[in-house]
Amino acid sequence: MAEVEAHITGTVWKIECSVGDEIEEGDTVAILESMKMEMPVESEDAGTVSEIRCEEGQAVNEGDTLVVLK
């Protein structure tokens, strides 16, 4: 199991994956908005999305788990 975490504090602007999606290393799983800039969150691991722990519009902190891969 691997977790994809927010690398900055911001707001989830868009979720780019769904439960069951196959993710490769480097794929964008979400886009965060911080200080009027859009920052993609990329997976550091390959796997299948088993859980999405955020919603579009939700405020997140650096280190919060956004997506869980298995």
N, C-alpha and C positions, 0 to 999 in steps of 0.2 A: 504494500500500500504506500502511496506517495501523496503528499499534500502540496498543492500549489498555493503559495501565500502572496499576499499583497506586499509589494516592495516599497510602497509609499502610502502615506495617509491620504485618503481622498474619498471620492464618491464613485460607486460602480456605475459607469455610464452605459456599458453594454456587456452582456454575457454572450460569448462567442461559441459556446458548446452546449450540448444537452446530455442528460444521463444516457449512457450507452454508447456515446461517441468514442471512436478510437482516436487517441491523441498521440502525436509523435513529439519527440523532444524538439523544442523550439516553436511549437504551435501556439498561437495566441488563444487563451481561454477566456479572457475578459479584457475590457478596456476601462481603466480608471481615469477620472477627471480630477485634476488637482491644479489649483492656481490657473484655471482657464486652459490647461494643457491636457491633451489626451495621451495617456501612457499605457501601451499594451502590456499585459501580464502574460508572459510566456512560460510554458511548462518546461521544467528542467528534466523531466522524465517522460517516457512513453508509457501508455497504458489505456485503460478504458475508464471513462468517467463513471464513477459509482455514486457520487453525491455532489450536489452544488449547494454550498453553504452561504450564498449571498443572493441578493435580489438587485435588479436594476434600481438605482436611486438610493441604495443603502450606503451610509457612511461606513468606511472601514479604516482600521488603523494598520500601520506597518506591522507585518507579521501575522495578521489575521488569515486564517485558512479560507480560501475562496472555493476551491475545487479539490475533491478527493479522487485519486486514480487507484485502480486495482490492477 
